[in-house]
Every structure is written in C-alpha cells, then in structure tokens.
C-alpha cells in the first residue's frame, strides 16, 4: 500500500515557533507539519539568551518525553509527544506527535497574551470562610481556571487565597468569572494578585513576542 495512505500528509514549510524544553523556552523552525504532528529544528539559543551546544541540546531532547509547543503563525498551541530526535548538519531535529493541541482559530492566545497549559492539579481555595478543594483545568503564568465539585455563592471581583500542595505554591487571586454547570460543578477563572513564587513549574509563558531565531 502507498505509504502516503498509511501516514498523514505532511506539508513542507518554514515558520517560526517556540517549545518549552528542559525548563526553557526555545525558538524553533518548523520543517514540516501535518494534522497529527510536526518536525521542528531547535535553535541553540534560548529566549532567555542562554546558548547550548548542539550536543548538549541533543542530549536534552533525548530525555524529553513531552514538550509544550506554540506556533503563532498557525495559531497552534499545546502539548506534543517526542517520537524521534535526530542530528542533521549540527542541527537538532524533533519529530513531535500532537497530544493535547488547541487550534486557536479565534486568536484567543493573542487576546490572552500568554499560553494556558491544560493540566489537572489539586489545590484549595478560601471561600465563605472555609477551604474548599479544587482541581485546575488550565494554568498560565498570570491566572488559572479551576473546577469545584460543589456550588458556592461568590461574586466576580473577590480577592481570596489559594494553594497548590503538590507544587508548593500559594498566593492571592481575584475571581474574574464564575460558571455553574448543569452537573452541579462550578468553574472559576482567576487572575493572580500575589504569589509566593514567580515561576510555576512546567508552565511556559509563550508571550506574544518575536520568536525568530537570534
């Protein structure tokens, strides 16, 4: 059978993006793209200006099972599995398979300014004089969306405290919006007011800035 039938069609192109690898945001060039995955070339210089040798970068990539990726021109952002790592002419190439991807047709990433990572992390929040358990729906460097198993009376604008036990993270957040689901669960969108830590583990920022290689 024709191999093109067995695998998704891949379009060759050259566009810029960013991946979050080994705790660093790194510019990348897209070699080709399909509906199921992408082949990218890693840049040796991180967005923080740090330089890695190709060999060091290759070894970092070999240890990665998943990466977060942001392709602004394609309006694609999310998680991808690392399925292959190659070295070609001193360039490190990653073959990625999309895992949890948003095709942001309404340009919401640009409106939000920073990337929101879908992740479920337990925590607690002070509402109505008591701490209630929640699970995150998505997390960014400027806010979170949480899900409560019960409904409580709360108004947008309230500033309260929260904590993530697993992440050793706590702070204050302002409730921006509230939505009660038909199932009785409650969703809240919150913006950080103050946090004890300035870095959230495993959550990239992916701001809307120039991602061209240096």
C-alpha positions as a Markdown table, in Angstrom:
| # | Residue | x | y | z |
|---|---|---|---|---|
| 1 | Unk | 0.0 | 0.0 | 0.0 |
| 2 | Unk | 1.2 | 3.5 | -0.7 |
| 3 | Unk | 3.0 | 4.9 | 2.3 |
| 4 | Unk | 1.1 | 8.2 | 1.8 |
| 5 | Unk | -2.1 | 6.4 | 2.7 |
| 6 | Unk | -0.5 | 5.0 | 5.9 |
| 7 | Unk | 0.6 | 8.3 | 7.3 |
| 8 | Unk | -0.8 | 11.8 | 7.5 |
| 9 | Unk | 0.2 | 14.1 | 4.7 |
| 10 | Unk | 3.0 | 16.4 | 5.7 |
| 11 | Unk | 3.4 | 19.9 | 4.2 |
| 12 | Unk | 7.0 | 21.3 | 3.9 |
| 13 | Unk | 7.2 | 24.8 | 5.2 |
| 14 | Unk | 9.4 | 27.2 | 7.2 |
| 15 | Unk | 7.8 | 29.1 | 10.0 |
| 16 | Unk | 8.9 | 30.0 | 13.5 |
| 17 | Unk | 7.7 | 28.8 | 16.9 |
| 18 | Unk | 8.6 | 28.1 | 20.4 |
| 19 | Unk | 8.9 | 24.9 | 22.5 |
| 20 | Unk | 9.3 | 24.5 | 26.3 |
| 21 | Unk | 12.1 | 22.0 | 26.7 |
| 22 | Unk | 14.1 | 21.2 | 29.9 |
| 23 | Unk | 12.6 | 24.2 | 31.7 |
| 24 | Unk | 13.5 | 26.7 | 28.9 |
| 25 | Unk | 11.5 | 28.3 | 26.1 |
| 26 | Unk | 13.5 | 27.7 | 22.9 |
| 27 | Unk | 12.9 | 29.1 | 19.4 |
| 28 | Unk | 12.3 | 26.5 | 16.7 |
| 29 | Unk | 11.9 | 26.4 | 13.0 |
| 30 | Unk | 9.1 | 24.2 | 11.6 |
| 31 | Unk | 10.4 | 21.9 | 8.8 |
| 32 | Unk | 7.1 | 20.2 | 8.0 |
| 33 | Unk | 3.6 | 20.0 | 9.5 |
| 34 | Unk | 0.7 | 17.5 | 9.3 |
| 35 | Unk | -2.6 | 17.2 | 11.1 |
| 36 | Unk | -1.0 | 14.7 | 13.6 |
| 37 | Unk | 2.4 | 16.2 | 14.2 |
| 38 | Unk | 5.3 | 18.4 | 13.3 |
| 39 | Unk | 9.1 | 18.2 | 12.5 |
| 40 | Unk | 11.0 | 21.1 | 14.1 |
| 41 | Unk | 14.6 | 22.3 | 14.2 |
| 42 | Unk | 15.8 | 23.5 | 17.6 |
| 43 | Unk | 17.7 | 26.8 | 17.9 |
| 44 | Unk | 20.8 | 26.7 | 20.1 |
| 45 | Unk | 19.9 | 29.9 | 21.9 |
| 46 | Unk | 17.1 | 30.1 | 24.4 |
| 47 | Unk | 14.7 | 33.0 | 24.6 |
| 48 | Unk | 16.5 | 34.0 | 27.8 |
| 49 | Unk | 19.7 | 34.4 | 25.7 |
| 50 | Unk | 21.4 | 31.2 | 27.0 |
| 51 | Unk | 23.5 | 29.2 | 24.5 |
| 52 | Unk | 23.7 | 25.4 | 24.3 |
| 53 | Unk | 26.0 | 23.4 | 22.1 |
| 54 | Unk | 24.3 | 21.1 | 19.6 |
| 55 | Unk | 25.4 | 18.1 | 21.5 |
| 56 | Unk | 24.1 | 19.4 | 24.8 |
| 57 | Unk | 20.8 | 20.3 | 23.1 |
| 58 | Unk | 20.6 | 16.8 | 21.5 |
| 59 | Unk | 21.0 | 15.2 | 24.9 |
| 60 | Unk | 18.4 | 17.4 | 26.5 |
| 61 | Unk | 16.0 | 16.5 | 23.7 |
| 62 | Unk | 16.7 | 12.7 | 24.1 |
| 63 | Unk | 15.5 | 13.0 | 27.7 |
| 64 | Unk | 12.2 | 14.7 | 26.8 |
| 65 | Unk | 9.0 | 12.7 | 26.5 |
| 66 | Unk | 6.7 | 15.6 | 26.0 |
| 67 | Unk | 7.1 | 19.3 | 25.2 |
| 68 | Unk | 4.8 | 22.3 | 25.1 |
| 69 | Unk | 4.7 | 24.0 | 21.7 |
| 70 | Unk | 3.5 | 27.3 | 20.4 |
| 71 | Unk | 3.2 | 28.1 | 16.6 |
| 72 | Unk | 1.8 | 31.6 | 16.4 |
| 73 | Unk | 1.5 | 31.8 | 12.6 |
| 74 | Unk | -0.5 | 28.5 | 12.7 |
| 75 | Unk | -2.4 | 29.5 | 15.8 |
| 76 | Unk | -1.5 | 26.2 | 17.3 |
| 77 | Unk | -0.5 | 25.6 | 21.0 |
| 78 | Unk | -0.5 | 22.7 | 23.4 |
| 79 | Unk | 1.4 | 19.5 | 24.2 |
| 80 | Unk | 3.1 | 17.1 | 21.9 |
| 81 | Unk | 4.9 | 13.7 | 22.4 |
| 82 | Unk | 8.5 | 13.4 | 21.3 |
| 83 | Unk | 8.6 | 10.5 | 19.0 |
| 84 | Unk | 12.1 | 10.9 | 17.4 |
| 85 | Unk | 15.3 | 13.0 | 17.9 |
| 86 | Unk | 17.9 | 13.4 | 15.1 |
| 87 | Unk | 21.0 | 15.4 | 14.5 |
| 88 | Unk | 21.4 | 16.7 | 10.9 |
| 89 | Unk | 24.3 | 19.0 | 9.9 |
| 90 | Unk | 24.8 | 20.0 | 13.6 |
| 91 | Unk | 21.1 | 20.8 | 13.9 |
| 92 | Unk | 18.8 | 19.1 | 16.4 |
| 93 | Unk | 15.5 | 17.9 | 14.9 |
| 94 | Unk | 12.5 | 16.8 | 16.9 |
| 95 | Unk | 9.6 | 14.8 | 15.4 |
| 96 | Unk | 6.5 | 15.5 | 17.5 |
| 97 | Unk | 3.1 | 13.9 | 17.6 |
| 98 | Unk | 0.3 | 16.3 | 18.8 |
| 99 | Unk | -1.2 | 15.2 | 22.1 |
| 100 | Unk | -3.3 | 18.0 | 23.5 |
| 101 | Unk | -3.5 | 20.8 | 21.0 |
| 102 | Unk | -5.7 | 23.9 | 20.5 |
| 103 | Unk | -6.2 | 25.2 | 17.0 |
| 104 | Unk | -6.8 | 28.8 | 18.1 |
| 105 | Unk | -9.0 | 29.9 | 15.1 |
| 106 | Unk | -10.4 | 32.9 | 17.1 |
| 107 | Unk | -6.9 | 34.1 | 18.1 |
| 108 | Unk | -7.6 | 33.7 | 21.8 |
| 109 | Unk | -3.9 | 33.2 | 22.6 |
| 110 | Unk | -3.2 | 36.7 | 21.3 |
| 111 | Unk | -6.0 | 38.2 | 23.3 |
| 112 | Unk | -4.9 | 36.4 | 26.5 |
| 113 | Unk | -1.3 | 37.3 | 25.8 |
| 114 | Unk | 0.1 | 34.2 | 27.5 |
| 115 | Unk | -0.2 | 30.5 | 26.9 |
| 116 | Unk | -2.6 | 28.4 | 29.1 |
| 117 | Unk | -1.5 | 24.9 | 29.7 |
| 118 | Unk | -4.2 | 22.3 | 30.2 |
| 119 | Unk | -3.3 | 20.4 | 33.4 |
| 120 | Unk | -5.1 | 19.0 | 36.4 |
| 121 | Unk | -3.5 | 19.8 | 39.8 |
| 122 | Unk | -5.4 | 19.6 | 43.1 |
| 123 | Unk | -5.5 | 22.7 | 45.4 |
| 124 | Unk | -7.6 | 24.5 | 47.9 |
| 125 | Unk | -9.2 | 27.9 | 47.9 |
| 126 | Unk | -10.7 | 30.0 | 50.8 |
| 127 | Unk | -14.4 | 30.8 | 50.0 |
| 128 | Unk | -17.2 | 31.5 | 52.5 |
| 129 | Unk | -14.8 | 31.2 | 55.5 |
| 130 | Unk | -13.7 | 27.7 | 54.7 |
| 131 | Unk | -11.1 | 26.0 | 52.4 |
| 132 | Unk | -12.6 | 24.1 | 49.5 |
| 133 | Unk | -10.8 | 21.6 | 47.3 |
| 134 | Unk | -10.5 | 22.2 | 43.6 |
| 135 | Unk | -8.7 | 20.8 | 40.5 |
| 136 | Unk | -7.2 | 23.1 | 37.9 |
| 137 | Unk | -8.5 | 23.0 | 34.3 |
| 138 | Unk | -5.7 | 25.1 | 32.9 |
| 139 | Unk | -2.8 | 27.1 | 34.3 |
| 140 | Unk | -0.8 | 30.1 | 33.0 |
| 141 | Unk | 1.7 | 32.5 | 34.4 |
| 142 | Unk | -1.0 | 35.1 | 35.0 |
| 143 | Unk | -4.0 | 33.1 | 36.1 |
| 144 | Unk | -5.8 | 29.8 | 36.5 |
| 145 | Unk | -9.1 | 28.1 | 35.7 |
| 146 | Unk | -10.4 | 25.8 | 38.4 |
| 147 | Unk | -13.2 | 23.4 | 38.9 |
| 148 | Unk | -15.0 | 22.9 | 42.3 |
| 149 | Unk | -17.1 | 19.8 | 43.0 |
| 150 | Unk | -19.7 | 21.9 | 44.8 |
| 151 | Unk | -21.5 | 25.2 | 44.2 |
| 152 | Unk | -20.9 | 28.2 | 46.5 |
| 153 | Unk | -22.1 | 31.8 | 46.4 |
| 154 | Unk | -19.3 | 34.0 | 45.2 |
| 155 | Unk | -19.1 | 37.2 | 43.2 |
| 156 | Unk | -16.6 | 38.2 | 40.5 |
| 157 | Unk | -14.0 | 40.7 | 41.8 |
| 158 | Unk | -13.5 | 38.8 | 45.1 |
| 159 | Unk | -9.8 | 38.5 | 46.1 |
| 160 | Unk | -9.1 | 35.3 | 48.1 |
| 161 | Unk | -6.2 | 33.0 | 48.9 |
| 162 | Unk | -5.4 | 29.6 | 47.3 |
| 163 | Unk | -2.6 | 27.0 | 47.5 |
| 164 | Unk | -1.3 | 24.1 | 45.4 |
| 165 | Unk | 0.1 | 21.4 | 47.8 |
| 166 | Unk | 1.9 | 19.4 | 45.1 |
| 167 | Unk | 3.6 | 22.5 | 43.6 |
| 168 | Unk | 4.4 | 24.1 | 47.0 |
| 169 | Unk | 2.7 | 27.2 | 45.6 |
| 170 | Unk | 0.4 | 29.7 | 47.3 |
| 171 | Unk | -0.9 | 33.2 | 46.9 |
| 172 | Unk | -3.8 | 35.5 | 46.3 |
| 173 | Unk | -6.1 | 35.7 | 43.2 |
| 174 | Unk | -9.0 | 37.7 | 42.0 |
| 175 | Unk | -12.1 | 35.9 | 40.7 |
| 176 | Unk | -12.8 | 37.1 | 37.2 |
| 177 | Unk | -15.7 | 34.9 | 36.2 |
| 178 | Unk | -17.9 | 32.1 | 37.6 |
| 179 | Unk | -19.9 | 29.5 | 35.7 |
| 180 | Unk | -22.2 | 26.8 | 37.3 |
| 181 | Unk | -22.5 | 23.6 | 35.2 |
| 182 | Unk | -25.7 | 21.6 | 34.9 |
| 183 | Unk | -23.9 | 18.8 | 36.7 |
| 184 | Unk | -23.5 | 20.9 | 39.8 |
| 185 | Unk | -19.8 | 21.6 | 39.4 |
| 186 | Unk | -18.5 | 25.1 | 39.4 |
| 187 | Unk | -15.9 | 26.7 | 37.1 |
| 188 | Unk | -13.9 | 29.8 | 38.1 |
| 189 | Unk | -11.5 | 31.9 | 36.1 |
| 190 | Unk | -8.9 | 33.7 | 38.4 |
| 191 | Unk | -6.1 | 36.2 | 37.9 |
| 192 | Unk | -3.1 | 36.2 | 40.2 |
| 193 | Unk | -2.7 | 39.1 | 42.6 |
| 194 | Unk | 0.2 | 37.8 | 44.5 |
| 195 | Unk | 2.2 | 34.6 | 44.6 |
| 196 | Unk | 5.0 | 33.3 | 46.9 |
| 197 | Unk | 6.8 | 32.0 | 43.8 |
| 198 | Unk | 7.4 | 33.8 | 40.5 |
| 199 | Unk | 7.8 | 30.6 | 38.5 |
| 200 | Unk | 5.2 | 27.9 | 38.1 |
| 201 | Unk | 6.9 | 24.5 | 37.4 |
| 202 | Unk | 6.4 | 23.1 | 33.9 |
| 203 | Unk | 4.3 | 26.1 | 32.7 |
| 204 | Unk | 5.8 | 28.1 | 29.9 |
| 205 | Unk | 4.9 | 31.8 | 29.3 |
| 206 | Unk | 4.8 | 31.8 | 25.5 |
| 207 | Unk | 4.1 | 35.6 | 25.3 |
| 208 | Unk | 3.2 | 37.2 | 22.0 |
| 209 | Unk | 6.7 | 38.4 | 21.1 |
| 210 | Unk | 9.1 | 37.8 | 18.2 |
| 211 | Unk | 10.0 | 34.1 | 18.0 |
| 212 | Unk | 12.6 | 34.5 | 15.2 |
| 213 | Unk | 15.9 | 32.8 | 16.0 |
| 214 | Unk | 18.7 | 35.1 | 17.2 |
